[in-house]
Amino acid sequence: MSAAMGAKVLERFPAGAPRGSWPAEEYAARRRAEGEPAKVIMDIMSDAFLVVVPGRDED
């Protein structure tokens, strides 16, 4: 993931999960239930699903 996107990666999940298993989506749903705006994106270069949240300015 490019730093220019400004997103923070919370967790990575391999794309080869067993059929019917969506661990990245389940993790993101738990984070959203806790009030964090998590979403899942695919990182094709590493063949993984990333759970990300918008980056926060720390200035």
VENSULFEN-V514671 format. One record per backbone hydrogen bond with DSSP energy under -0.5 kcal/mol. NH is the residue of the N-H (numbers start at 1). CO is the residue of the C=O. Records with the same first field share a line. If there is no record, write none. Layout:
NH=CO + CO
//
This chain:
5=2
6=3
8=53
10=8 + 51
11=51
13=49
15=47
17=15
21=18
26=22
27=23
28=24
29=25
30=26
31=27
32=28
33=29
34=30
35=32
36=31
38=36
39=52
41=50
43=41 + 48
44=42
47=43
48=43
49=13
50=41
51=11
52=39 + 50
53=8
55=6
//
